[in-house]
Amino acid sequence: MVEFQTSSDTKEKLSGLKVGHILFTGVNVEKSNSAVDALVQEASAEVSRKFPNPESILEDPVVKGFRTLFSKLGTDPTKERPSGEALIRRVSSGKGIYRINTVVDVNNVVSMLTACPCGSYDADRLQGNITLVIGKQGESYTGFGNKEINAENKLFTRDELSIFGGLTADSQRTSITTNTKKVLTLIYLPPEAPEETLQKAVKIAKEKMVDITGCKIDGSGIYSV
């Protein structure tokens, strides 16, 4: 059972934010396979049709919602972009998405198709409840490739140990590897964006993760701030 909470000093700033959460067990993570290759190709084609150029992205309600939220938190949305917008921009600009492994690829497809930032984490490396926090001045964490990520004025999730996920970059500590067997996927929806979009994202994530990794769903829900 995944338990969420929001730190008392951030509730007002994040009011209306929703987080879809799904716990998958028995996950078989591969570097790639033909099914996920086809899924990425199909999703990329759909994104290219929907967003023929980067400027068209700005009218998407999820993209607009997160740009408003980023500005409210004190982060420039033209310099720091949530993963959903960043992935769509790559595709609409004619660039392919980075391929990591089957779980991360499915995660990115969900973001591409809905603009909702998604994060998938090795659930066996998480400890305790999950708290939504806004990074404080001087706060940072270790991202992929041991890169130090500045956390100030950004929305993150943390467990009892440290920050592990965010809208722009996740931590190395809980990253998905081919040894991962239990995955927690988080999908974010900004205030005022239609909840149907989040429901769609959760549905896609469930269907595609089960199809491609052979996993089972151990629980899911939507947390509202």
Backbone as a ProteinNet text record, in pm:
[ID]
protein_1_A
[PRIMARY]
MVEFQTSSDTKEKLSGLKVGHILFTGVNVEKSNSAVDALVQEASAEVSRKFPNPESILEDPVVKGFRTLFSKLGTDPTKERPSGEALIRRVSSGKGIYRINTVVDVNNVVSMLTACPCGSYDADRLQGNITLVIGKQGESYTGFGNKEINAENKLFTRDELSIFGGLTADSQRTSITTNTKKVLTLIYLPPEAPEETLQKAVKIAKEKMVDITGCKIDGSGIYSV
[TERTIARY]
84.4	0	88.4	63.5	142.7	71.2	141.4	84.3	147.8	61.5	109.4	76.9	157.9	129.8	195.9	153.4	210.4	262.2	386.1	441.5	355.2	339.7	246.5	278	405	443.4	425.2	377.8	361.6	217.3	128.3	-9.5	-79.2	-64.1	-133.3	-81.6	49.8	109	72.1	48.9	21	-127	-211	-353.9	-410.7	-478.9	-537.4	-452	-325.4	-237.8	-287	-278.8	-316.7	-201.3	-187.6	-81.9	-143.9	-140.3	-182.5	-68.2	-99.5	7.1	-33.1	61.5	39.2	158.4	131.5	238	233.7	344.3	355.8	450.5	415.9	503.8	531.2	635.8	672.5	712.4	780.6	818.1	942.7	936.7	1053	1107.4	1217.3	1275.9	1380.3	1363.7	1460.2	1517.4	1631	1686.5	1592.2	1535.1	1436.4	1372.1	1263.5	1203.8	1118.5	1072.2	999.9	869.1	803.7	676.1	694	797.1	817.3	871.8	948.1	994.6	874.6	777.7	658.2	575.6	566.3	490.4	550.5	681.5	748.5	729.6	740.7	723.7	581.3	483.1	342.7	312.8	364.1	340.4	407.8	526.8	598.8	523.1	466.5	388.2	263.7	199	79.1	113.5	224.3	267.7	299.8	364.8	399.6	275.3	170.6	45	-24.9	-25	-95.4	-22.2	112.2	193.3	292.3	249.4	334.3	458.5	459.9	578	579	695.2	706	609.6	576.8	488.1	347.6	302.9	168.1	151.3	261.1	257.6	198.8	219.8	184.2	34.8	-46.4	-191.3	-245.6	-162.1	-207.6	-237.5	-354.1	-391.9	-297.7	-239.8	-146.4	-16.4	33.6	155.7	134.5	22.3	-8.9	-20.3	-82.9	-101.5	29.8	122.4	250.7	338.1	325.5	398.9	351.8	221.3	167	216.9	215.8	261.1	409.7	491.7	634.4	659.3	589.6	605.8	565.3	458.7	410.1	513.7	585.9	686.6	818.2	833.3	956	1056.7	1009.4	1096.5	1055.5	1151.8	1125.5	1085.2	959.3	913.5	973.2	1044.1	1111	1252.1	1299.7	1433.7	1428.2	1326.7	1305.2	1170.4	1171.3	1046.1	1016.9	890.1	853.7	871.4	887.3	923.7	824	694	594.9	619.1	633.5	658.9	793.2	895.4	1028.9	1029.6	961	956	878.6	765.5	686.4	765.8	840.7	923.1	1027.4	1088.4	1188.5	1126.1	1010.5	945.5	896.3	832.8	779	889.8	1011.1	1126.1	1199.8	1147.9	1208.8	1317	1329	1429.1	1360.1	1431.5	1375.5	1394.2	1320.3	1337.8	1452	1510.6	1616.9	1556.4	1620.6	1573	1660	1596.3	1669.9	1645.7	1521.4	1479.8	1328.4	1270.6	1128.9	1037.3	1071.6	987.5	995	1115	1131.7	1070.4	1081.9	1022.8	870.4	807.1	661.4	625.7	701.4	682	684.5	781.7	795.1	683.2	636.2	524	399.4	374.5	259.9	271.9	391	414.5	393.3	441.8	428.2	282.7	202.5	64.1	-31.1	9	-81.2	-22.9	106	180.5	198.9	146.1	163	304	376.1	506.6	487.7	570.7	563.1	700.1	699.3	823.1	800.3	895.1	886.4	1009.6	987	1093.3	1098.7	1219.1	1236.9	1177.7	1060.1	987.2	1059.2	1145.5	1219.8	1326.2	1355.8	1454.9	1390.1	1257.9	1186.2	1160.6	1161.1	1135.8	1033.3	927.9	829.9	733.8	662.6	563.1	628.1	547.6	593.8	538	625	584.7	611.7	513.8	533.8	594.9	706.1	778.5	823.4	852.8	914.6	1056.9	1153.2	1293.2	1328.7	1412.6	1454.8	1589.4	1622	1748.4	1865.6	1955.6	2072.8	2049.7	1926	1894.9	1922.4	1976.2	2006.4	1999	2009.3	2011.7	2089.5	2121.7	2202.1	2112.7	2124	2047.9	2126.4	2077.6	2146.4	2287.7	2380.2	2517.9	2588	2538.3	2594.9	2591.7	2498.9	2485.4	2409.7	2463.5	2398.3	2287.4	2165.4	2048.5	2006.4	1994.5	1948.3	1798	1756.5	1616.3	1538.1	1602.6	1537	1415.8	1302	1177.2	1115.8	1144.4	1089.2	1010.4	910.9	827.4	895.1	900.9	964.1	883.6	915.5	868.1	988.5	967	1074.7	1019.8	1105.5	1067.8	1141.1	1156.5	1222.8	1372.3	1428	1571.9	1608.9	1541.6	1579	1483.2	1504.6	1431.8	1460.9	1355.6	1379.1	1317.1	1225.8	1161.4	1117.2	1097.7	1051.7	992.6	950.1	887.5	988.9	1113.6	1214.7	1327.4	1360.4	1471.3	1455.4	1479.8	1467.1	1603.7	1602.5	1728.3	1787.6	1916	1984.5	1952.2	1925.9	1904.8	1792.1	1683.3	1565.3	1542	1645.7	1630.3	1603.3	1533.5	1497.2	1616.1	1644.8	1749.9	1690.6	1769.4	1720.8	1702.5	1746.8	1726.1	1598.2	1534.6	1413.4	1297	1226.7	1111	980.6	993.5	877.4	888.2	786.5	793.3	677	709.8	607.9	610.3	496.5	483.8	396	446.2	373	345.6	222.5	181.1	115.6	166	123.3	26.9	-71.2	-165	-172.1	-156.3	-156.7	-298.5	-311	-443.1	-512.5	-643.6	-729.5	-722.2	-626.5	-626.4	-731.5	-796.9	-905.4	-856	-927.5	-887	-895.5	-977.3	-987.5	-851.2	-767.7	-634	-550.4	-559.5	-485.9	-540.1	-670.5	-730.9	-685.3	-676.3	-627.2	-481.9	-401.2	-259.9	-242.5	-319.5	-312.2	-353.3	-457.1	-505.1	-398.9	-336.7	-230.7	-115.2	-73.5	39.7	12.3	-107.6	-142.7	-139.1	-207.2	-217.7	-81.3	-4.5	122	229.2	232	332.1	306.3	179.6	145.1	177.8	138.8	162.3	311.5	391.9	532.3	626.2	593.7	685.2	630.9	505.4	448.7	420.2	409	390.8	244.6	222	87.2	67.9	-57.2	-88.2	-122.3	-48.6	-65.4	-142.4	-190.2	-267.7	-249.6	-351	-341.6	-443.1	-425.3	-518	-474.1	-547.2	-513	-509.9	-397.4	-381	-402.4	-487.1	-515	-464.5	-396	-347.9	-463.1
-119.3	0	124.9	215.2	337.6	448.3	511.3	618.7	751.3	851.7	983.5	1087.9	1192.4	1308.2	1429.5	1548.4	1672.7	1752.8	1800.5	1878.4	2002.7	2039.3	2146	2279.4	2305.8	2435.2	2440.9	2331.6	2331.3	2308.3	2276	2240.2	2350.5	2474.6	2584.3	2602	2593.6	2612.4	2499.7	2380.8	2264	2227.7	2311.7	2281.9	2252.3	2139.6	2099.7	2003.4	1985.9	1889.9	1748.2	1660.9	1520.5	1430.5	1318.5	1221.6	1082.9	1027	889.6	797.5	688	596.5	452.1	376	234.5	154.4	45.4	-43.1	-171.2	-201.5	-321.9	-420.4	-548.6	-652.1	-757.9	-835.7	-938.6	-880.8	-767.6	-696.8	-760.1	-785.4	-835.1	-720.2	-660	-544.5	-592.3	-550.7	-581.3	-450.8	-460.2	-340.9	-293.3	-387.1	-354.9	-485	-470.5	-585.3	-531.4	-618.5	-573.8	-503.2	-546.6	-486.1	-340.6	-313.2	-174.7	-89	-149.4	-75.9	-26.2	-114.3	-78.3	26.7	14	109.5	249.6	259.6	389.5	451.3	368.9	417.9	469.3	395.3	433.7	562.9	571.5	690.9	813.4	795.5	907	960.2	868.8	910.2	987.6	943.1	1012.6	1152.4	1163.9	1295.2	1389.3	1338.2	1420.9	1472.8	1391.1	1434.7	1541	1518.6	1609.6	1742	1735.6	1855.7	1869.3	1932	1941.2	2026.7	2110.9	2193.3	2223.7	2263.7	2287.8	2394.4	2493.6	2600.7	2549	2446.4	2393.5	2326.8	2292.6	2227.2	2319.4	2448.8	2545.4	2556.1	2503.8	2509.4	2388.8	2288.6	2171	2210.2	2171.3	2213.5	2163.2	2044.5	1992.6	2072.3	2099.8	2179.3	2318.8	2380.9	2515	2512.3	2407.7	2397.5	2387.2	2308	2293.7	2417.9	2487.5	2612.3	2714.8	2718.2	2807.7	2767.8	2636.8	2588.4	2616.9	2592.4	2618.9	2766.3	2854.9	2998.4	3032.5	2970.9	2993	2949.3	2842.1	2790.6	2867.6	2949.3	3026.8	2967.2	2879.9	2817.8	2866	2904.5	2952.7	2835.1	2830	2715.6	2709.5	2813.3	2809.1	2748.7	2734.6	2678.1	2540.2	2517.4	2386.8	2334.4	2224.4	2170.9	2033.5	2009.1	1875.8	1772.9	1647	1542.5	1527.8	1546.8	1533.2	1631.9	1758.7	1861.1	1838.8	1804	1783.5	1672.4	1561.7	1449.8	1487	1554.3	1595.1	1691.2	1781.2	1875.3	1802.5	1700.1	1623.8	1561.5	1500.2	1431.2	1530.6	1639.2	1736.9	1813	1807.6	1870.3	1773.8	1650.8	1551.6	1468.7	1476.9	1397.7	1277.5	1168.8	1052.6	1064.6	984	986.7	893.7	921.7	835.5	702.8	593.7	460.3	407.7	363.2	317.9	169.5	134.6	-4.2	-8.7	-127.8	-141.4	-65.3	-62	10.1	161	211.9	355.8	396.4	310.8	340.6	351	258.3	265.8	392.4	419.9	541.1	665.1	670.9	786.4	793.7	679.5	677.4	738.6	705.6	763.2	915.8	965.9	1110.7	1172.9	1106.8	1158.3	1169	1069.9	1063.9	1151.5	1191.7	1267.9	1400.7	1422.4	1539.2	1537.5	1436.5	1425.4	1375.8	1446	1394.7	1263	1164.4	1033.5	996.6	923.4	868.7	725.3	636.4	496.6	464.8	400.8	382.9	239.5	196.7	65.4	70.9	12.1	23.8	-43.5	-140.3	-206.1	-114.7	-4.5	90.3	208.6	207.7	314.4	271.8	369.9	341.5	438.4	384.7	467.5	539	636.4	712.1	803.6	844.2	937.1	1076.1	1174.3	1311.1	1401.3	1484.5	1585.9	1708.1	1753.1	1865.9	1963.6	2085	2184.1	2205.4	2187.9	2197.6	2334	2331.4	2454.5	2502.6	2624.4	2683	2598.1	2566.2	2487	2336.8	2292.9	2149.5	2088.8	1967.9	1899.8	1748.5	1674	1529.1	1475.7	1346.1	1286.3	1225.3	1275.7	1224	1120.2	1086.8	988.2	1034.4	938	970.8	1046.8	1032.1	1101.4	1252.6	1302.7	1447.5	1507.4	1615.4	1681.7	1772.5	1751.9	1825.7	1929.7	2053.1	2159.9	2144.3	2138.6	2112.9	2239.1	2351.1	2472.9	2511.8	2535.8	2583.3	2485.3	2357.3	2256.4	2153.4	2093.7	1992.3	1855.2	1787.7	1656.6	1561	1432.8	1331.7	1281.8	1255.1	1200	1091.7	998.9	897.8	931.1	832.9	860.5	886.6	848.5	863.9	996.8	1028.3	1147.3	1168.8	1276.7	1298.8	1182.9	1132.9	1026.1	1055	1150.6	1175.8	1319.3	1359.3	1494.6	1505.5	1625.6	1646.6	1662.3	1693.3	1717.2	1613.6	1560	1464.2	1377.7	1246.4	1152.5	1119.4	1053.1	1021.8	890.6	878.9	756	643.3	678.3	578.6	482	531.3	447.4	417.2	433.9	414.4	267.5	248.1	113.8	48.4	-76.2	-155.2	-289.7	-369	-501.2	-595.6	-554.5	-635.2	-596.5	-489.2	-440.9	-538.3	-566.5	-656.8	-589.9	-479.5	-409.5	-262.2	-209.5	-74.1	10.8	131.2	230.7	337.5	357.3	460.6	573.7	696.5	816	902.5	952.8	1034.1	1160.9	1276.6	1404.3	1480.6	1544.9	1629.9	1765.2	1876.5	2007.9	2051.6	2146.7	2201.3	2255	2235.7	2286.2	2207.3	2116.9	2030	1921.2	1872.3	1774	1641.6	1593.1	1469.2	1350.1	1362.8	1255	1225.3	1327.6	1307.1	1217.9	1240	1156.1	1013.7	1000	866.5	791.5	864.4	805.1	760.4	844.7	812.5	688.3	678.9	561.9	436.1	446.4	332.1	284	378.4	341.9	274.6	333.7	278.8	135.9	111.7	-23.3	-122.7	-87.7	-180.3	-210.4	-106.9	-125.9	-189.1	-155.5	-215.6	-364.9	-402.8	-544.6	-618	-558.9	-622.3	-644	-544.6	-546.2	-609.2	-600.5	-655.7	-780.9	-818.5	-938.1	-925.6	-801.6	-778.2	-791	-776.2	-770.2	-636.8	-591.8	-464.9	-495.7	-435	-464.4	-354.4	-254.3	-146.9	-18.3	68.3	196.5	293.5	421.8	521.5	660	760.5	899.7	977.8	1043.8	1127.3	1272.2	1343.8	1484.4	1570.1	1677.6	1770.8	1862.9
0	0	0	-94.6	-104.4	-27.6	66.4	146.8	106.9	76.1	35.1	140.4	142.6	225.3	161.6	201.5	150.3	268.1	259.8	369.9	392.7	519.4	557.1	491	463.1	405.8	254.1	193.7	47.4	2.4	94.9	57.3	-22.1	21.8	-46.4	-188.7	-206.7	-339.4	-435.3	-381.4	-465.7	-469	-411.9	-405.9	-544.8	-557.7	-685.3	-765.3	-725.9	-794	-765.7	-866.8	-850	-893.9	-825.4	-858.5	-870.9	-991.2	-1010.2	-970	-901.7	-858.9	-886.8	-937.4	-970	-919.3	-849.8	-804.6	-886.6	-954	-1036.2	-968.2	-969.5	-915	-1022.4	-1000.1	-1096.5	-1230.5	-1227.7	-1350.5	-1412.4	-1541.7	-1615.9	-1699.3	-1652.8	-1721.1	-1821.9	-1947.2	-2052.5	-2108.5	-2170.8	-2235.6	-2345	-2419.3	-2522.1	-2569.5	-2645.5	-2714.5	-2828.3	-2914.7	-3034.2	-2999.1	-2890.4	-2851	-2808.8	-2729.6	-2685.6	-2799.5	-2890.1	-3008.6	-3089.7	-3109.9	-3186.6	-3113.1	-2981.7	-2901.2	-2910.6	-2897.4	-2906.1	-3044.4	-3146.7	-3283.6	-3306.3	-3259.9	-3275.9	-3198.3	-3074.7	-2993.5	-3053.4	-3106.8	-3168.8	-3289.7	-3368.5	-3485.7	-3442.9	-3335.6	-3287.1	-3236.2	-3164.3	-3113.9	-3229.8	-3332.1	-3448.3	-3519.2	-3523.2	-3584.7	-3499.1	-3369.5	-3278.2	-3261.2	-3257.3	-3236.9	-3353.4	-3463.6	-3582.2	-3563.1	-3459.6	-3430.1	-3280	-3224.5	-3080.2	-3027.2	-3110.1	-3065.2	-3033.6	-3105.7	-3085.8	-2949.1	-2885.7	-2755	-2648.7	-2665.7	-2561.9	-2537.3	-2629.8	-2612.3	-2535.1	-2511.2	-2437.1	-2292.5	-2238.3	-2103	-1993	-2011.5	-1911.7	-1915.2	-2035.3	-2049.8	-1991.5	-2025.6	-1973.8	-1821.8	-1769.4	-1625.1	-1549.6	-1602.7	-1533.6	-1550.3	-1661.5	-1677.7	-1573.6	-1551	-1448.2	-1310	-1281	-1150.6	-1129.9	-1231.9	-1219.9	-1187.1	-1256.2	-1231.1	-1088.1	-1040.1	-904.2	-800.5	-831.9	-738.9	-746.2	-849.7	-863.5	-959.6	-1049.4	-1149.5	-1288.1	-1369.1	-1504.4	-1594	-1641.1	-1721.2	-1861.1	-1902.4	-2032.7	-2021.2	-1897.9	-1875.8	-1811.8	-1728.9	-1665.1	-1711.8	-1786	-1841	-1781.7	-1745	-1696.8	-1807.4	-1768.3	-1864.3	-1978.2	-1951	-2057.9	-2170.5	-2135.8	-2236.8	-2306.4	-2228	-2285.4	-2389.6	-2360.2	-2454.7	-2580.8	-2564.3	-2680.2	-2767.6	-2705.2	-2781.3	-2865.5	-2807.6	-2883.1	-3007.1	-2989.6	-3101.1	-3205.6	-3162.7	-3257.6	-3330.3	-3274.1	-3340.2	-3432	-3442.3	-3530.4	-3465.6	-3333.2	-3261.1	-3196.1	-3184.5	-3116.5	-2966.6	-2891.1	-2746.2	-2706.5	-2591.6	-2540.9	-2496.8	-2532.6	-2495.4	-2381.1	-2274	-2155.7	-2130.2	-2102.4	-2085.1	-2102	-2099	-2132.1	-2035.5	-1907.6	-1811.5	-1834.5	-1848.3	-1871.2	-2005.4	-2104.8	-2235.7	-2226.5	-2154.8	-2135.9	-2058.8	-1955.7	-1876.3	-1966.7	-2056.4	-2145.1	-2249.3	-2293.2	-2387.2	-2322.9	-2196.6	-2125.3	-2121.9	-2092.1	-2090	-2227.3	-2330.8	-2466.5	-2509.7	-2473.5	-2520.4	-2440.4	-2319.4	-2232.7	-2186.3	-2205.2	-2156.4	-2004.8	-1937.8	-1792.8	-1759.5	-1674.9	-1631.5	-1556.3	-1588.6	-1523.3	-1468.2	-1361.1	-1306.8	-1264.1	-1297.1	-1253.9	-1170.3	-1055.7	-957.4	-907.2	-868.9	-808.9	-668.5	-650.9	-524	-407.5	-435.5	-328.5	-268.7	-336	-284.8	-212.9	-204.8	-134.1	9.7	100.3	241.2	298.1	358.2	427.1	333.7	390.2	315.1	212	114.3	11.1	41.4	41.8	72.6	-46.7	-81.8	-184.7	-118.9	-172.4	-112.6	-221.5	-181	-268.7	-218.4	-307.4	-268.3	-210.5	-107.7	-41.3	-95.1	-63.6	-109.1	-62	-154.2	-121.4	-123	-141.7	-141.7	-278.4	-279.9	-406.1	-385.3	-496	-487.7	-607.6	-604.1	-709.9	-816.6	-938.4	-1050.2	-1128	-1247.9	-1330.8	-1363.8	-1373.7	-1405.5	-1295.5	-1170.7	-1054.4	-1068.2	-1149.7	-1167	-1050.3	-994.1	-881.7	-934.6	-886.3	-933.8	-829.9	-873.1	-785.5	-760.5	-635.1	-601.3	-566.4	-558.8	-511	-595.8	-528.3	-590.3	-689.9	-674.3	-764.2	-683.8	-748.4	-684.6	-691.1	-575.9	-569.1	-482.8	-498.8	-405.9	-327.8	-199.8	-118.7	-27.9	9.8	107.5	236.8	327.2	454.3	438.4	323.6	303.3	236.5	123.5	48	-68.3	-143.6	-267.8	-362.9	-429.4	-526.7	-662.9	-671	-799.7	-814.6	-938.6	-965.8	-1104.6	-1140.5	-1270.3	-1382.5	-1347.9	-1451.3	-1450.4	-1333.5	-1325.7	-1201.7	-1216.5	-1105.1	-1046.6	-930.7	-863.3	-914	-896	-934.9	-837.3	-711.7	-606.5	-637.2	-696	-718.8	-867	-948.7	-1093	-1127.3	-1238.4	-1285.3	-1354.8	-1315.7	-1380.2	-1423.2	-1490.7	-1533.3	-1414.2	-1295	-1174.3	-1100	-1142.1	-1074.9	-1095.1	-987.7	-994.8	-949.1	-878.3	-823.1	-861	-929	-984.2	-933.5	-887.9	-855.2	-964	-1030.6	-1133	-1078.7	-1090.1	-1047.6	-1169.5	-1180.1	-1295.1	-1241.3	-1284.2	-1226.5	-1319.1	-1256.9	-1329.9	-1258.7	-1332	-1267.6	-1230.8	-1138.5	-1104.8	-1230.5	-1236.6	-1343.2	-1474.1	-1490.9	-1609.1	-1586.7	-1693.3	-1677.3	-1619	-1517.9	-1453	-1548.8	-1653.9	-1753.2	-1816.2	-1826.1	-1883.2	-1793	-1663	-1568.8	-1570.2	-1576.4	-1582.5	-1707.5	-1818.4	-1942.7	-1927.6	-1864.7	-1846.1	-1759.6	-1652.2	-1563.9	-1639.9	-1721.2	-1799.5	-1898	-1968.7	-2064.6	-1992.1	-1880.1	-1805.1	-1760.6	-1709.3	-1664.2	-1779.7	-1888.6	-2000.9	-2062.6	-2089.1	-2160.4	-2071.9	-1943.7	-1856	-1840.5	-1827.2	-1816.3	-1946.3	-2059.6	-2189.6	-2215.8	-2183.7	-2226.5	-2124.1	-1995.2	-1894.4	-1825.7	-1855.5	-1794.8	-1645.9	-1597.4	-1454	-1412.1	-1281.9	-1225.7	-1155.8	-1146.4	-1079.6	-933.9	-842.4	-699.5	-627.5	-703.6	-642.8	-721.6	-716.1	-785.7	-726.8	-756.1	-706.6	-750.9	-705.9	-735.7	-605.1	-580.3	-460.8	-499.8	-425.6	-452.8	-337.8	-372.1	-270.2	-230.5
[MASK]
+++++++++++++++++++++++++++++++++++++++++++++++++++++++++++++++++++++++++++++++++++++++++++++++++++++++++++++++++++++++++++++++++++++++++++++++++++++++++++++++++++++++++++++++++++++++++++++++++++++++++++++++++++++++++++++++++

